[in-house]
Amino acid sequence: MILLKFVKFVILKLGIYMDWNSATTKKHIKEAAAVGLTLIGVGRNKACRTFRFNKCGHEEQIDLSGVRRDCFRCGQCFQIKLKKEAKDVGLTLIGEGRNKIYRTYRFNDCKHEKEIEPKKVRNNQFRCNQCLQIKLKKEAKDIGLTLIGEGSKAGYKTYRFNECRHEQEIKTSHVRNNQFRCNQCLQIKLKKEAKDVGLTLIGEGRNKIYRTYRFNECRHEQEIGIDKVRNNKFRCNQCLQIKLKKEAKDVGLTLIGEGSKARYKTYRFNECRHEQEIRADGVRNNNFLCNICEETSRDLPSKVYLLKIQSGSFIWLKLGYAKQISFRIKRYKLPEDAKVRRLKVIDFDTGREAHRYESSLHKKYIRKRLPIKKMKKYHKDGFNECYPLEMLDKLLEELESG
């Protein structure tokens, strides 16, 4: 009798026996019914029982705590679901995965096997890595690359260029669309192009079409478009600025800023302090006037003059107008050996009248003028209004009659 009681006690403890009339079992029956289950027997231990799913009729062992919390599912129905989801997207479910999140599938087309999360199978968000690898290798081979490994960023792989043997990370889509180049070869090319035009490549630029270079001669550094270096269409902006400042200083100006139009800069006249936009080549050739001062001078008395100038064996005539002839002659910046003689001077009440008369003579004898290119050798300014010596009598006649 004692032995029978002991055996019954052990059986109850192990959970391999159930007392259907006990309050505990009746509680379990009620909890199961509340969540669509029917309690039908013992389980693998005392914390587990065998239940039948009322809806599908499948039988499974479920932890009592899971039933109480309605935290369970029919494993057989879930397995059927996984198999159907796999079949719908061209897969076959063949087993468990590395953990409860994964399952192992076989691709029906290529027969490769892979562990995939069921939710990715459900949403058709997967691919065969072995097939992808074969595809990537073929794409690489077709355009002269060899796929050699993974990349450091998503979507990138490491490739070797078959021709130059350099290795580089490239986006797989760029390989597919042949939108890439060897960065090391490009760097070598850019360095050579720079060297060929007196530059040294020293770094990146503001974007992919610019690089930073050092001018070998002046040592200044500057961002330049690589196409401009390749076509030798660039200049040192710092050297240009120094040059423009010197050219301005040489003709009594101070460079103070940019202009509103291309080739124009803003200058200050050192004498009158007026500011004006002037073409840089006009400053270089001393071919400019202060518009404010010039406008004022046109209301003041002025003179039209004819000069005879000699430098070495070359003699020429210069016809012009000015308020002060001596100041105007200084602006010509003639050769040091030049000798100037005033042949004729006519007074006018205003600079406007003098300019009008002078212009009429230049217009009349425009074809007789000396070539500007030749006269630039002798004049820094006023080189476009010079005449040969044989025009002396004709010009004197005009001035006498005027």
C-alpha positions in Angstrom: 0.0 0.0 0.0 2.8 2.4 0.9 4.7 1.4 -2.2 1.6 2.1 -4.4 1.2 5.6 -2.9 4.9 6.3 -3.4 4.7 5.3 -7.1 1.6 7.5 -7.6 3.5 10.4 -6.0 6.5 10.0 -8.3 4.2 9.7 -11.4 2.4 12.9 -10.4 5.7 14.7 -9.8 7.1 13.7 -13.2 3.9 14.8 -14.9 3.3 11.5 -16.7 0.1 11.0 -14.9 -2.9 13.3 -14.6 -5.7 13.3 -12.1 -8.7 14.4 -14.3 -10.8 15.0 -11.2 -8.3 17.3 -9.5 -8.9 21.1 -9.2 -5.7 21.8 -11.0 -6.6 19.7 -14.0 -10.0 21.3 -14.2 -8.3 24.7 -14.2 -6.1 23.6 -17.1 -9.1 22.4 -19.0 -10.9 25.7 -18.5 -7.8 27.8 -19.5 -7.4 25.6 -22.7 -11.0 26.1 -23.7 -10.6 29.9 -23.4 -7.9 30.0 -26.1 -9.4 27.4 -28.5 -7.7 24.3 -27.2 -8.8 21.0 -25.7 -6.6 19.3 -23.0 -6.2 15.7 -24.0 -3.3 14.3 -22.0 0.0 14.5 -20.2 3.2 16.2 -21.7 6.9 15.7 -21.5 7.0 17.0 -18.0 4.8 18.4 -15.3 4.8 21.9 -16.8 3.6 20.7 -20.2 0.4 19.0 -21.4 -0.9 17.7 -24.7 -3.6 19.8 -26.4 -5.7 19.6 -29.5 -6.3 22.7 -31.5 -10.0 23.0 -31.9 -9.7 24.8 -35.3 -7.3 22.6 -37.2 -7.4 19.4 -35.1 -3.7 19.1 -34.7 -2.3 17.8 -31.4 0.8 19.3 -29.7 2.5 19.5 -26.4 2.4 23.1 -25.1 3.7 24.7 -21.9 0.9 25.4 -19.4 2.2 29.0 -18.9 2.0 29.5 -22.7 -1.6 28.4 -22.7 -2.4 30.7 -19.7 -0.8 33.7 -21.5 -2.3 32.8 -25.0 1.3 32.7 -26.2 1.5 29.7 -28.5 0.9 28.6 -32.1 0.2 25.4 -33.9 3.6 24.2 -35.1 2.2 21.9 -37.8 0.1 24.8 -39.2 3.1 27.1 -39.1 5.2 24.5 -40.9 2.5 24.2 -43.6 2.4 28.0 -43.9 6.2 28.2 -44.2 6.2 25.5 -46.9 3.5 27.3 -48.9 5.2 30.7 -48.6 8.4 29.0 -49.8 6.7 27.3 -52.8 5.0 30.6 -53.8 8.4 32.3 -54.3 10.3 29.3 -55.9 11.8 27.8 -52.7 11.5 24.5 -50.9 11.7 24.5 -47.1 14.1 21.7 -46.1 14.9 22.2 -42.4 15.7 24.4 -39.4 18.2 27.3 -39.5 21.0 28.5 -37.2 18.4 29.6 -34.7 14.7 30.0 -34.3 14.6 33.1 -36.6 16.0 31.2 -39.6 15.0 28.2 -41.8 17.0 26.4 -44.5 15.6 26.6 -48.0 16.5 25.2 -51.4 16.1 27.3 -54.5 14.0 25.3 -57.0 15.8 26.7 -60.1 19.5 26.6 -59.1 19.2 24.0 -56.3 21.4 26.1 -54.1 20.6 26.0 -50.3 20.5 29.0 -48.0 19.4 30.0 -44.5 16.7 32.7 -44.8 14.4 34.5 -42.3 10.8 33.3 -43.0 9.6 37.0 -43.0 12.0 37.7 -45.9 10.6 34.7 -47.8 7.1 35.9 -47.0 7.9 39.4 -48.5 10.1 38.0 -51.3 13.1 39.9 -50.0 15.9 37.4 -50.7 18.2 36.2 -53.4 20.6 33.3 -53.9 24.0 34.5 -52.8 25.8 31.8 -54.8 24.0 32.8 -58.0 24.7 36.5 -57.2 28.4 35.7 -56.8 28.4 33.9 -60.2 26.7 36.8 -61.8 29.0 39.4 -60.2 32.1 37.4 -61.3 30.8 37.2 -64.9 29.9 41.0 -65.0 33.4 41.8 -63.7 35.1 39.5 -66.2 33.1 40.9 -69.1 34.7 44.4 -68.6 38.2 43.4 -67.6 37.9 43.0 -63.8 38.3 40.2 -61.4 36.1 40.0 -58.3 38.4 39.3 -55.3 36.3 40.0 -52.2 33.8 42.0 -50.2 33.8 45.8 -49.9 33.8 48.0 -46.8 30.4 49.5 -47.6 27.0 48.0 -48.6 26.7 47.5 -52.3 30.5 47.5 -52.9 32.9 44.7 -53.8 36.6 44.6 -54.2 37.9 44.1 -57.7 41.2 43.8 -59.5 41.8 45.5 -62.8 43.1 42.8 -65.2 45.2 45.2 -67.2 46.9 47.4 -64.6 46.5 44.9 -61.6 45.4 47.7 -59.3 42.7 46.8 -56.7 39.7 49.0 -55.9 36.3 48.9 -54.2 33.6 49.6 -56.7 29.8 49.7 -56.5 28.4 46.5 -58.1 25.8 48.6 -60.1 28.7 50.7 -61.5 30.5 47.6 -62.7 27.2 46.3 -64.2 26.8 49.6 -66.1 30.5 50.1 -66.8 30.5 53.4 -64.9 33.9 53.2 -63.2 37.6 53.8 -63.8 40.8 52.9 -62.0 41.5 55.6 -59.5 45.2 54.8 -59.3 45.6 55.0 -63.0 43.7 58.3 -63.1 45.9 59.6 -60.3 49.0 58.7 -62.3 47.5 60.4 -65.4 46.6 63.5 -63.5 50.0 63.8 -62.0 51.6 63.5 -65.5 49.3 66.0 -67.0 50.1 68.4 -64.2 53.8 67.9 -64.6 53.6 68.5 -68.3 52.3 72.1 -67.8 54.4 73.1 -64.8 52.1 72.0 -62.0 52.2 69.5 -59.1 49.1 67.7 -58.1 48.8 68.0 -54.3 45.2 67.0 -53.4 41.5 66.8 -54.0 39.3 69.8 -55.1 35.8 71.1 -54.2 34.2 68.3 -56.3 35.2 65.4 -58.6 36.1 67.7 -61.6 38.6 69.8 -59.6 41.9 69.1 -58.0 44.4 71.2 -56.0 47.7 72.0 -57.7 50.9 73.8 -56.9 52.5 76.0 -59.5 56.1 74.8 -59.8 57.5 78.2 -60.6 55.7 80.5 -58.1 54.8 77.9 -55.5 51.2 79.2 -55.3 48.4 76.6 -54.7 45.1 76.7 -56.5 42.0 74.6 -57.3 41.8 74.0 -61.1 39.4 72.0 -63.3 41.3 68.9 -64.5 40.1 69.5 -68.1 41.7 73.0 -68.0 45.0 71.4 -66.8 44.7 68.8 -69.6 44.2 71.6 -72.2 46.7 74.0 -70.6 43.9 76.6 -70.2 44.6 78.1 -66.7 46.7 80.7 -64.9 47.8 81.4 -61.4 45.2 83.7 -59.9 47.6 85.0 -57.3 50.3 85.9 -59.8 47.6 87.6 -62.0 46.5 89.6 -59.0 50.1 90.7 -58.3 50.5 91.6 -62.0 47.2 93.6 -62.1 48.2 95.5 -59.0 51.6 96.4 -60.5 50.0 97.4 -63.8 47.6 99.7 -61.9 50.3 101.2 -59.8 52.4 101.9 -62.9 49.6 104.1 -64.4 48.5 105.9 -61.2 45.7 103.5 -60.2 45.0 101.2 -57.2 43.2 97.9 -57.9 40.5 97.7 -55.3 38.2 94.9 -56.5 36.3 92.9 -59.1 34.2 94.5 -61.8 30.6 93.8 -62.8 31.6 92.4 -66.2 34.2 89.9 -67.4 37.7 91.4 -67.9 36.8 94.5 -65.9 38.2 95.4 -62.5 37.4 98.3 -60.1 40.2 100.8 -59.7 40.8 104.0 -57.7 42.6 106.9 -59.4 45.5 107.9 -57.0 45.3 111.5 -58.0 41.6 112.4 -58.0 40.5 109.4 -55.8 37.6 108.6 -58.1 36.7 104.9 -58.5 35.8 103.3 -61.8 35.5 100.0 -63.6 38.1 99.6 -66.3 39.1 96.8 -68.6 42.3 95.2 -67.3 43.9 95.4 -70.8 43.0 99.1 -70.9 45.0 99.6 -67.7 47.8 97.5 -69.1 48.0 99.7 -72.3 47.4 102.9 -70.3 44.3 103.4 -72.5 41.7 104.9 -70.1 40.5 108.1 -68.6 38.7 109.1 -65.4 35.1 109.4 -66.6 34.3 112.0 -63.9 37.3 114.1 -64.5 37.1 113.8 -68.3 33.5 114.9 -68.2 34.4 118.0 -66.2 37.4 118.8 -68.4 35.1 118.8 -71.5 33.5 122.0 -70.1 36.9 123.7 -69.6 39.2 125.3 -72.2 41.2 122.8 -74.2 43.7 122.6 -77.1 44.1 120.6 -80.3 47.8 120.0 -81.0 50.1 118.5 -83.6 53.5 117.1 -82.4 56.6 116.0 -84.2 58.3 113.1 -82.3 61.6 111.5 -83.1 63.1 108.3 -81.5 66.3 107.2 -83.1 65.9 107.5 -86.8 62.1 107.2 -86.7 60.0 110.4 -87.0 56.2 110.6 -86.7 53.4 113.0 -86.1 50.9 112.9 -83.2 47.5 114.7 -83.4 45.5 115.0 -80.3 43.6 117.2 -77.8 44.2 118.0 -74.1 43.7 120.6 -71.4 47.4 120.4 -70.6 49.6 119.2 -73.4 52.7 118.6 -71.2 50.7 116.3 -69.0 49.3 114.4 -72.0 52.8 113.9 -73.4 53.9 112.3 -70.1 51.1 109.8 -70.4 52.4 108.6 -73.8 55.5 107.1 -71.9 57.7 107.6 -75.0 61.2 106.1 -75.3 63.8 107.9 -73.2 65.6 109.2 -76.3 62.3 110.7 -77.8 62.4 114.3 -78.8 59.0 116.1 -78.9 58.4 119.4 -80.8 55.0 121.2 -80.8 54.2 122.2 -84.4 50.8 123.7 -84.0 48.4 124.4 -81.1 44.8 125.7 -81.5 42.8 126.9 -78.5 39.1 125.9 -77.9 36.6 127.2 -75.4 35.7 123.7 -74.2 37.2 120.3 -74.3 34.0 119.1 -76.0 34.7 121.4 -79.0 38.3 120.4 -79.2 37.4 116.7 -79.1 34.8 117.1 -81.8 37.3 118.9 -84.1 40.1 116.4 -83.4 37.7 113.5 -84.1 36.7 115.0 -87.4 40.3 115.1 -88.6 41.0 111.5 -87.5 37.9 110.3 -89.3 38.9 112.1 -92.4 42.4 110.7 -92.5 41.8 107.3 -90.9 43.5 105.4 -93.7 46.6 107.5 -93.4 47.3 106.6 -89.7 50.4 104.6 -88.8 49.7 100.9 -87.8 48.8 100.6 -84.2 51.0 97.5 -83.7 54.0 99.4 -84.9 53.3 102.5 -82.7 52.9 100.4 -79.6 56.6 100.0 -79.7 57.0 103.8 -79.0 53.8 104.7 -77.2 52.2 103.2 -74.1 49.2 105.4 -74.7 48.0 107.5 -77.7 49.4 105.0 -80.2 46.2 104.9 -82.3 46.3 108.5 -83.5 49.8 108.8 -85.1 50.6 109.8 -88.7 53.7 109.5 -91.0 55.9 112.6 -91.5 54.6 113.0 -95.1 51.2 114.0 -93.6 52.8 117.1 -92.1 51.7 119.7 -94.8 48.2 118.2 -95.0 47.6 118.3 -91.2 49.2 121.8 -90.8 46.9 123.0 -93.6 43.9 121.6 -91.8 44.9 123.2 -88.5 45.6 126.5 -90.2 42.2 126.6 -91.8 40.4 125.3 -88.7 
